[in-house]
Amino acid sequence: MMKFPQHKLTKLLAAVLAGTFALSALAEPNITTSTGIPVSGQSDNNFETDLKLARQGQVKAQVNIGLRYLRGIGGMEKDYTQAKIWLEKAVEQDDDTAKNNLGMMYLKGWGVEQDYAKAKDLFEQVTKKGNANAQVNLGMMYLQGWGVEQNYAKAKDLFEQAVAQGNAEAQNNLGLMYQDGLGVEVDYVKAKALYEQAAKQGVASAQYSLGIMYEGGLGVKQDYVKASVLFAKAATQGHAQAQNNLGWLYLQGLGVKKNYVKAKAFYEKAAAQGHAQALNNLGTMYVQGLGVKKDYVKAKILLEQAVVQGDTDAPANLNYLRKNGFIQ
């Protein structure tokens, strides 16, 4: 019989990039880059002006040029080599934003050989000055044990310092620690309060995690309507797990009116990002003909992709199709 999983309330999985870094899981800690460029992603100057000023040694312009290349801002193509060159020039002038972002390059191996020691050193330099973004990133190293011995107490302390400055990623990450009991007693009340703060600041993973609390009744009264609203906010920002979960709610008619077309659309969005469960769920829609014409060929392709991405139900679903003669 076909297995149609809800969305599996799993714990910490692999790191994925989504503007900030997020762990695709029940609750998602974030890493953050910092920027000298306004939220809109534009510098006060155009690229040519910034480049001219950067060549003259103006540190803000050097940071802006580095970030344009690092993040592909303002229509620029990402170029890690150029990003490193300009961020290093700004680091030579003791710029904190440059240090945090260069640290990120070493942490993730962007255009450089991954080097946790260099990342840690750069984050520590900026953390000592009270930089909230660096506190989050160094806290993540201790939370995950990246190049250091895993230390929840140090991670918590660093996140708390950043939370005191209103940092949204730190609010989200500390919420995770309280939700999952990482170095602290499980406390859904504290987790919810922290997620709410981060969600108000637009952090997609916090919106998603808060949605999970309402969907599962974790420390709150189960409320599929609230869950659907929160998943929708995160899904709009491209959050794959939220898209998958929202697809499930539309498929089942939980908190929303049952709508196979919308379920399929959200599964497709998540599947396009390689989300394993969404690939499996979309495949089963084609097997069962839910809002689509039954198509075992499409189902096979999707389920095989789900297997590659590590979905645990997809192999059994493929075996079901083969045993019943639907595919070879």
SVG drawing of the C-alpha trace seen along z (x, -y; Angstrom):
<svg xmlns="http://www.w3.org/2000/svg" viewBox="-13 -57 58 65">
<polyline fill="none" stroke="black" stroke-width="0.4" points="0.0,0.0 1.3,-3.5 2.8,-5.4 1.7,-9.1 3.7,-10.7 2.5,-13.9 5.8,-15.6 7.7,-13.8 8.5,-16.0 12.2,-15.3 15.0,-16.8 18.2,-18.4 19.2,-17.5 21.6,-18.9 22.4,-22.6 20.9,-24.4 21.3,-28.0 18.4,-30.3 19.7,-33.8 20.7,-33.0 21.5,-29.4 18.8,-27.1 18.7,-23.5 15.8,-21.7 14.2,-20.2 11.6,-20.5 13.2,-23.6 15.9,-25.4 18.9,-27.3 20.2,-30.0 23.6,-31.4 23.7,-35.0 25.9,-37.1 26.0,-40.8 25.9,-43.5 27.0,-47.1 24.4,-47.4 20.8,-48.3 18.0,-45.7 17.0,-46.4 20.3,-44.9 21.5,-48.2 24.5,-50.3 24.1,-54.1 26.3,-54.2 26.2,-52.3 28.8,-49.6 31.1,-51.9 31.2,-54.5 31.8,-52.0 34.5,-50.3 36.3,-53.6 36.0,-54.4 37.1,-50.9 40.2,-51.2 41.0,-54.5 40.9,-52.5 37.5,-53.5 36.6,-50.6 32.7,-50.9 33.0,-50.7 35.4,-47.7 32.8,-45.9 30.0,-46.8 31.9,-45.5 32.8,-42.3 29.2,-41.8 27.9,-42.4 30.2,-39.6 29.5,-37.4 25.7,-37.5 25.0,-38.4 23.5,-41.8 22.4,-44.4 22.4,-42.1 26.0,-41.0 26.9,-37.4 28.4,-35.7 32.2,-35.7 33.8,-34.3 37.3,-35.1 36.5,-38.8 34.5,-38.8 37.4,-37.4 39.8,-40.0 37.7,-43.0 36.6,-41.6 40.3,-40.9 41.1,-44.5 38.4,-45.7 39.6,-43.2 43.0,-44.8 41.3,-48.0 39.7,-46.1 36.1,-46.2 33.7,-44.0 31.3,-43.4 34.1,-42.2 35.5,-39.9 32.1,-38.3 31.5,-37.7 35.0,-36.5 34.5,-34.1 31.4,-32.8 33.4,-32.1 35.8,-30.0 33.0,-28.3 31.1,-27.2 34.1,-26.8 32.9,-29.5 35.7,-29.9 38.2,-28.9 39.2,-25.7 36.9,-25.2 38.7,-26.3 36.9,-26.2 39.9,-27.6 40.0,-30.7 36.3,-31.2 36.3,-30.9 39.1,-33.4 37.4,-35.9 34.0,-35.5 35.7,-35.7 37.4,-39.0 34.1,-40.6 32.2,-38.9 34.5,-40.5 33.2,-43.9 29.6,-42.8 28.7,-42.1 25.4,-40.2 25.8,-38.5 29.2,-37.1 27.8,-36.0 25.1,-34.0 27.7,-32.4 30.1,-31.5 27.2,-30.2 26.3,-28.0 29.8,-26.6 29.4,-25.5 25.8,-24.3 26.8,-22.1 30.3,-21.2 31.8,-22.7 35.6,-22.7 35.1,-22.9 33.8,-20.6 30.1,-20.8 29.1,-23.0 25.5,-23.9 26.3,-26.2 28.6,-28.4 26.1,-28.4 23.3,-29.4 25.4,-32.2 26.3,-33.6 22.7,-33.4 21.5,-35.2 24.0,-38.0 22.7,-38.4 19.0,-38.1 19.6,-41.0 20.4,-43.1 17.2,-42.0 18.9,-39.7 16.3,-37.6 18.5,-34.6 19.6,-34.4 15.9,-34.5 15.2,-31.6 18.2,-29.6 17.6,-30.0 14.0,-29.0 15.3,-25.8 17.4,-25.0 14.4,-25.4 12.1,-23.4 14.4,-20.5 16.0,-20.6 19.6,-21.2 21.5,-21.9 18.4,-23.2 15.1,-21.8 12.5,-21.6 10.4,-24.7 7.7,-25.3 6.7,-28.6 10.1,-30.1 10.5,-28.5 7.2,-30.0 8.1,-33.4 11.4,-33.5 10.0,-32.1 7.3,-34.8 9.9,-37.5 11.9,-36.1 8.8,-35.5 7.7,-39.1 11.1,-40.0 10.4,-37.8 12.6,-34.8 11.1,-32.1 12.4,-29.2 10.9,-30.8 7.6,-31.1 7.8,-27.5 8.8,-26.3 6.0,-28.2 3.7,-26.7 4.9,-23.3 4.1,-24.1 0.5,-25.0 0.1,-22.0 1.4,-19.5 0.0,-21.2 3.4,-21.6 2.9,-23.8 -0.1,-25.4 -3.7,-24.3 -3.5,-22.6 -4.6,-25.1 -4.3,-24.1 -5.6,-27.5 -2.7,-29.3 -0.3,-26.7 -1.4,-27.2 -1.0,-31.0 2.5,-30.6 3.5,-28.0 2.2,-30.3 4.4,-33.1 7.5,-30.9 6.5,-29.3 6.3,-32.7 9.9,-33.2 10.8,-29.9 11.0,-27.7 10.8,-24.2 9.7,-22.4 6.9,-25.0 5.8,-24.5 5.7,-20.8 3.7,-21.1 1.3,-23.6 0.8,-21.2 -0.2,-18.5 -2.7,-20.8 -4.4,-21.5 -4.3,-17.8 -6.0,-16.9 -8.2,-20.0 -6.7,-20.9 -7.0,-24.5 -7.8,-25.3 -10.3,-24.1 -9.2,-20.9 -7.6,-21.8 -5.6,-19.3 -4.5,-22.0 -2.9,-24.1 -1.5,-21.0 0.2,-20.0 1.5,-23.5 3.2,-23.7 4.6,-20.2 6.0,-21.2 7.7,-24.3 9.3,-22.2 10.2,-19.5 11.9,-22.0 14.3,-22.6 15.0,-18.9 12.9,-18.4 12.7,-14.6 9.3,-14.3 7.7,-16.7 9.0,-14.6 7.5,-11.5 4.2,-13.2 3.9,-14.6 4.7,-11.2 1.9,-9.6 -0.5,-12.2 0.2,-10.9 -0.2,-7.3 -3.5,-8.0 -4.8,-10.5 -5.4,-13.2 -6.2,-16.3 -4.2,-15.0 -4.6,-12.2 -3.0,-9.0 0.5,-8.9 2.8,-6.1 5.7,-7.2 5.7,-10.6 5.2,-9.0 8.2,-6.7 10.4,-9.7 9.4,-11.6 9.8,-8.7 13.2,-7.8 14.2,-11.4 12.9,-11.2 15.0,-8.1 18.1,-9.9 17.3,-12.7 16.9,-10.2 13.2,-9.9 12.6,-6.8 9.1,-6.0 9.8,-6.3 11.6,-2.9 8.6,-1.1 6.3,-3.1 8.4,-2.2 8.3,1.5 4.5,1.3 4.3,0.0 6.6,2.7 4.9,5.5 1.5,4.4 2.8,4.2 2.4,0.4 6.1,-0.1 9.0,2.1"/>
</svg>
